[in-house]
Amino acid sequence: MSKKIKTLENTNTEMDKYYKLKSEYEEQFKTRLTTLKKSESSIEKKQTNFKNFIPKCIFCKVAGGTTFDKTDDGLVAICNSTKKVHMKIELEKYEDIRVIVKEIEQTLNEICTAIILLKTDKLFRFNKDDKDTFIALFNKLRDTYATSNMRYSALSSKLKSILTNSKNTKLIESLNNQIDAEITQLKTAYDMSPHTQKTFDDLSIFQKNIQDLSDKLRKTEYEYTYVRSIDKNSTGIKNNMGEQINVLVNDVYTLNQLIIPTN
């Protein structure tokens, strides 16, 4: 079992290793499927053979396979046979920059509203006994706003530089063009060939290419996806209402720059 991750760099390394092993494990099924497709057996027999296929654990090589799972705390990899936890990556100490930016926006709006209400209260209900209280409250709101706004500006700039990455945009465009080309070739080959089982098997190469390109595109387009978890009793960012917010990274396709350690 891996030790508790305490740095972002180590977490990124562990995540890369986790998903690399997951990909290698899933390759067993793809290899088995490819082998069955090339055999001369009937479709029913192929389906039965694939259903009865028992993969090996990617870690200890024991028959039974490996379960790669996402939990409330992070990512785990467990041997289905021995039930041994081979990897456990805790991700609850990292937050999504986009979520933080939205929370700070909400905080800034709430502070502005509070300042307006405070000034209104001063105009209509102010008396000398309240002067010190008013000044203290106003200064607190002003300082909180200044601090939040400074962090908001810094994170917004960082987020913009990540999301407007020209390299990413070009990659998405290139992958889309490649997928369109493969689909066109698939349609052409299908229309020009006799519709036999051998033809469908031969055309599977196009389907595999399209699937591989689609996977790459999905990783690129959805690499910012996160699943949030709110826990008022956990450590996380605080808005001015006192609520604790904890955001868990819950997807492989996440740019490293988009997650930062919590304070």
N, C-alpha and C positions, 0 to 999 in steps of 0.2 A: 504494500500500500504506500502511495506517495505521501510525503510529509505535507503538512499544511502550507499552502502557498502564501508567502508574505510580501512578495514583490510582483509588480505588473510584468516585468521582464520574464520572471520565472513562470508566471501563469501563462503567458503567451507561448513559451517554449513547451510547457506541459500540454496546452491545448493543441498545438501543432502535432505533438507526438500522439495524443489521444485520437485525433481524427485521422491521422495517417494509419494508425493501427486498425481503426474502424474500417477504413477504406480497404486495407489489405484483407481484413476478415470477410468483408462483403464480396471481395473478388472471388472467393471460393464458390459462391453461388453463381456468379457470372460465368466462371470457367465450366462449372458443372452443366449449366444451361447450354452453353456453346457446344460442349461435347455431345449432349443429348440431341441437339438440333441436327448435328452432322450424322448421327446414327441412322440406320435403316429401319429402326423400330417404328411401330405404329404410334400415333399421337397419344392414344390411351396409355400405352406402355411407357412412353416418354414422361407423361404427366405423373404416373405412378412412381417411376424411378426418381424423379425430381422431388416428389413429396416425401419419399423415404430417405432422401439424402441427409446424412448426419454430419454437420461440419465439425471441425476441431477448434478448440479454444485457441485463439491467436497468441495467448501467453504461455499456457502450459501444455498445449497440443493434445489435451484430453478430448475424446469424443464427446460431443454435447454442445459445443459452441460457446460463444461469449455474448453476454447482454451488455450493450452500451446504452446507458440510460441517463436522463436528466432528472435531477431531484431538486428539492427546494434549496439545497445547499450548493449544488453545482453539478459536476459530471462524474459518473462512476462506470467502471468496467468490471463485470463480475463473471467468473467462470460458471457456466450453467450446470456443470457436473459437480465440482467440488464446492461451489458457492463462495469461493475465495474472492475477495475484493482485490483485484490487481492494480487498479488505479482509482484514485479519488481526488478530484480537483475542486477545491472550494473557491467559489466565485462571488460570494455574497459581499465581499469587501470592495467591489468595483462598481462604478456607476456609469450610465450612459450619458455622454455630454449633452445630447439632444434633450434628454429628460430633465437634466439639471437646468439647462437654459430656459425651458418652459416653466419650471418651478420658480426660477428667479424672476421671470417675467410676471408671474402671478404675484410674487412677493412685492415687486416694485409697484404694481397696480394697487395692491392692498395698502402699501405705505402711503401712496399718493392720496388714496381715499381717506386714510386716517388723518393725514395732514389737513385736508380740506375740512373734515369734520371737526378737527381741533380748532382750526381758525374760526369756523362758524360758531363753535361753542364760545370762543373768546369774545366774538362780536356781540352775542346775544345774552350770555350769562356770566361774563367775566366780572370779577371783583378783585380788590387788592389782595385779599387773603389767598387767592388762587394763582397769583403771579409766579411764585417760585415753582409751583407744580406745573403750570403751563410751560414755562421755559424749559424745565427738565424733560417734560414729555416731548416737546418740539425738538430739542437737541438730540434726544434719543432716536426719534424718527429720522431726523436729518442724517445722523451718523450711520444709521442702519441702511438708509437709502444709498448713501455714498459708497459704502462698502459693497453692497449688493450690486450696484450699478457698475462698479469697477470690475467685479468678477464676471458680470454679465457681458461686458464689452470684450474681455479677454477670451472667454469661452466662445462667444459668438464669432469672433474673428477666426479662432481655431477651427470651429465647426464649418465655417464657410470655406476655408482653404481645403478642408477634407472633402466636402460634398461637391465642390466645383472642380475636382481633380480632372484635368484635361486628359490625362492618360487613361483614367477609368472610362471616360466618355468615348474615347476612340476605341477602347477594347470592346465595349458594349456594341458599338456600331459594326465593328469587324465581325464579332460573333454572330450578330443578326444577319449579316450578309452571307456568312458561311452556311448558316442554317437554311436560308432561302435557297442557296445554290444546291445544297444536299437534297432538299425537298423537291426541287425541280428535276434533278437527276433521278430521284426515286420514282417520280410520276412518269418520266419519260421511259425509264427501264420497264416499269410495270405495263405501260401501254404497248410497248413493242415486243413483249415476251409472252409466251403461252402461259396461262394461269395454272401451272402445275405446282406440286409440293416443292420440287427442286427449285423452281423459280422463286417461290416465297422464301426458301432458305437462302438463296443467293442474294435476294433483296434485303435480307436481314442486316447485311453490312452497312447499308444506307441508314437503316433504322438505328443501328448502334452508333454510327457517326453523329446522327441527329441528336440522339440521347446524350452522348458525351458533350456535344457542343451546348445543348440545353442546360446540362449540369453546370458547365463553366459559366454560362450566362446567368444562371440562377445564383451562383455563388457571387457573381459580380453585382448583380442588380439588388440582391437582398442581403448584402454583407453588413448592412446597418441595422438589421432586424434584432430587436430585443424583446424579452418578455419581462414585465415589471412585477415586482412583488412588494406590497406595502405592509410594513410591520412597525407599528408605533413604538414597540419596545426595543427595536434593534438600532444599531448605530447607522446613521445616514445623514443626509442633509436636513436642515431644519428650516421650515418657513416661519414667518412671524406669528403663525397661529400655534406654533409649538408641536406640529405633527412631525413624526420621524418618517422618512421615506427611504426605503432600501430597494435598490434596483439590481436584479440578478441578470448577468449575461446568460442568455439562454439559446445561443445559436452559433454554429461554427463560422458562418459567413459574416464575421464582424471585423472591421478594420481595427487594428491594435490601438490606433490613435484615438478611437472613439470611447475607450474606457479608461477611466482614471481612478486611482485609489481614493477612498472616502477619507474625509478628515477625521 
